[in-house]
């Protein structure tokens, strides 16, 4: 099955057609930078631009950085607050004129990694974190997917993502050592709660894992995501394929 996967992030929205049977992109990804806060309508128009770029007429999977219940968006920590309470499926279907499946962006990325990437063939308890504008999180156990919001756990009196997101490292120009040690403390908290056997670190910064993995002293095995910034695109497509199968 061929699906258009779209990944909505805090600073850009990107998409590409995906072969859901293999996880392979069928064309180079198309990216729209979003340095300004887009309203729901403007974001929906951006998804329509991606569909138009590929002249797409098939199903669409979209990963969104927030809690999704059914088709309703319940949180929007790093995007316009007008998304909260919005019927996301209706919003994006109206803009694209196409059938849309909607899921949390980190859950989408985790789905890609567990099926085709760093977690393939792993049957235990796995935690995936996406480090970008914020911190996305998803837990897997024996194939079951549990979207989480662990970036909002408290750390030093603030949401953890305000301390350990990749955007924080860049904005505050933190050294790899200082940022890695912060991330290590955060992972220690998560290990004490969840006891994962495998931790997958995703987001674009995972391409530089050799710079900070040496500061991570975890019980679980820690590995970088294999799909890097393409995980959300691939996973959104896989989610749409899963929804179609029911």
C-alpha positions in Angstrom: 0.0 0.0 0.0 1.3 3.5 -0.9 0.5 6.2 1.6 1.5 9.9 1.8 3.1 10.4 5.2 3.2 13.9 6.7 5.1 14.8 9.9 4.0 18.1 11.6 6.8 19.5 13.8 7.4 22.6 15.8 9.5 24.3 13.2 8.6 22.5 9.9 6.1 20.2 8.2 7.4 17.6 5.9 6.0 14.7 3.9 6.7 12.0 1.2 4.9 9.0 -0.3 5.8 5.8 1.5 5.6 2.1 0.6 4.0 0.8 3.7 5.1 -2.7 3.0 8.8 -1.8 3.3 9.0 1.6 5.0 10.8 3.0 1.9 10.2 6.6 0.8 9.0 6.6 -2.8 10.2 10.2 -3.5 12.4 12.8 -1.8 10.6 14.4 1.1 9.0 17.8 0.6 9.6 20.2 3.5 7.8 23.5 4.4 9.6 25.6 7.1 7.2 27.1 9.7 9.2 29.6 11.7 6.0 31.4 12.6 3.1 29.9 14.6 0.6 28.6 12.1 -3.2 28.6 12.9 -5.0 25.3 12.4 -6.3 26.6 9.0 -2.8 27.6 7.9 -1.4 24.3 9.0 -4.1 22.4 7.1 -3.3 24.5 4.0 0.4 23.4 4.4 -0.6 19.7 4.4 -2.7 20.4 1.3 0.4 22.0 -0.3 2.4 18.8 0.4 -0.3 16.6 -1.1 -0.5 18.9 -4.2 3.3 18.8 -4.5 3.1 15.0 -5.0 -0.2 15.2 -7.0 -1.5 12.8 -4.3 -4.9 11.2 -4.6 -4.6 8.3 -2.1 -4.7 7.9 1.7 -2.7 10.3 4.0 -1.2 9.6 7.4 -0.4 12.6 9.6 1.7 12.7 12.8 0.8 15.7 15.1 2.8 16.8 18.2 0.1 16.5 20.8 -2.4 14.1 22.4 -4.8 12.6 20.0 -8.0 10.9 21.1 -9.9 9.5 18.2 -9.6 12.4 15.8 -9.6 15.1 18.4 -6.5 17.1 19.3 -6.3 17.5 23.1 -2.9 19.3 23.5 -0.7 21.5 21.5 2.4 22.4 23.6 4.6 23.8 20.8 2.0 24.9 18.2 -1.0 27.2 18.2 -3.3 26.6 21.2 -6.3 26.9 18.8 -5.6 23.2 17.9 -6.8 22.1 21.3 -10.3 20.6 21.0 -10.0 20.6 17.2 -11.3 17.7 15.1 -8.0 17.1 13.4 -9.2 14.5 11.0 -12.0 16.8 9.7 -9.6 19.7 9.5 -7.0 18.0 7.4 -9.5 16.1 5.3 -11.3 19.3 4.4 -8.1 21.0 3.3 -6.6 18.1 1.3 -9.8 16.5 0.0 -8.3 13.2 0.9 -8.9 10.4 3.5 -6.7 11.2 6.5 -5.5 9.1 9.5 -4.1 11.1 12.5 -1.8 10.1 15.3 0.7 11.5 17.7 4.0 12.3 16.0 6.2 10.4 18.4 3.9 7.4 18.2 4.3 7.5 14.4 8.1 7.7 14.7 8.1 4.8 17.1 5.9 2.7 14.8 8.5 3.1 12.0 11.4 2.3 14.2 9.8 -0.8 15.8 8.7 -2.2 12.5 11.6 -1.4 10.2 14.3 0.4 12.2 16.2 0.2 15.4 13.6 -1.8 17.3 12.7 -4.4 14.6 12.4 -7.9 15.9 12.6 -6.7 19.5 9.7 -8.1 21.6 10.4 -6.6 25.0 9.6 -3.2 26.5 10.9 -0.4 24.4 10.8 3.4 25.0 11.3 5.8 22.1 12.0 9.5 22.6 12.1 12.1 19.8 14.2 15.0 20.7 13.4 18.1 18.6 11.5 21.3 19.4 10.0 19.3 22.4 10.3 15.8 23.6 8.0 13.2 22.2 7.6 9.7 23.8 6.0 6.4 23.1 6.2 3.0 24.8 6.0 -0.4 23.1 5.5 -3.8 24.7 5.1 -7.0 22.6 3.9 -5.0 19.6 1.4 -2.9 21.5 1.8 0.9 21.2 1.3 3.3 24.1 1.6 7.0 23.2 2.9 9.0 26.2 3.6 12.6 27.2 6.7 12.1 29.2 8.3 15.4 28.0 5.9 17.1 30.4 7.2 15.3 33.5 8.7 17.8 35.9 12.5 18.3 36.0 14.1 21.1 38.0 10.7 22.6 38.4 9.9 22.8 34.7 8.6 20.5 32.0 11.5 18.2 31.1 11.4 19.1 27.5 12.3 22.7 28.5 15.6 21.2 29.8 16.5 18.3 27.4 14.9 19.0 24.0 17.3 19.4 21.1 16.0 22.9 20.6 17.2 23.8 24.2 20.7 22.6 23.4 20.8 24.8 20.3 19.1 27.8 21.8 21.3 27.9 24.9 24.5 26.7 23.1 25.0 23.9 25.6 28.0 21.7 25.3 27.4 18.1 24.4 28.7 17.1 27.9 26.3 19.5 29.7 23.3 18.6 27.6 24.1 14.9 27.7 24.3 14.9 31.5 20.9 16.6 31.6 19.5 14.0 29.3 21.1 11.2 31.4 19.3 12.5 34.5 16.0 12.6 32.6 16.5 9.0 31.3 17.3 7.9 34.9 13.9 9.2 36.0 12.1 7.4 33.2 13.9 4.2 33.9 12.8 4.4 37.5 9.2 4.6 36.4 9.0 2.5 33.3 11.9 0.0 33.4 12.4 -0.2 29.6 14.8 -2.8 28.2 15.5 -0.7 25.1 15.6 3.1 24.6 15.5 4.5 21.1 16.6 8.1 20.7 15.2 9.8 17.6 15.0 13.2 16.1 17.6 14.8 13.9 20.0 15.1 16.8 20.3 11.3 16.9 22.5 11.5 13.8 25.1 13.0 16.2 24.6 10.3 18.9 28.3 9.7 19.2 28.6 13.2 20.7 26.4 12.5 23.7 25.7 8.8 24.1 28.9 8.5 26.1 27.3 10.6 28.9 24.3 8.3 29.1 24.7 5.8 32.0 21.5 3.8 31.7 20.4 0.3 32.7 18.6 -0.2 29.4 20.4 -0.5 26.1 20.3 2.9 24.2 20.4 3.1 20.4 19.9 5.8 17.9 16.9 5.8 15.6 17.7 4.5 12.1 15.1 6.6 10.2 16.3 9.9 11.8 14.1 12.7 10.6 12.2 10.4 8.2 10.7 8.3 11.1 7.7 10.5 11.5 6.9 10.4 7.8 7.2 6.7 7.5 5.3 6.0 10.8 2.4 8.3 9.8 2.0 6.3 6.7 2.2 3.1 8.6 -0.5 4.4 11.0 -2.8 5.1 8.0 -2.2 1.7 6.6 -3.0 0.1 10.1 -6.2 2.2 10.4 -7.3 1.1 6.9 -6.9 -2.6 8.0 -8.8 -1.9 11.2 
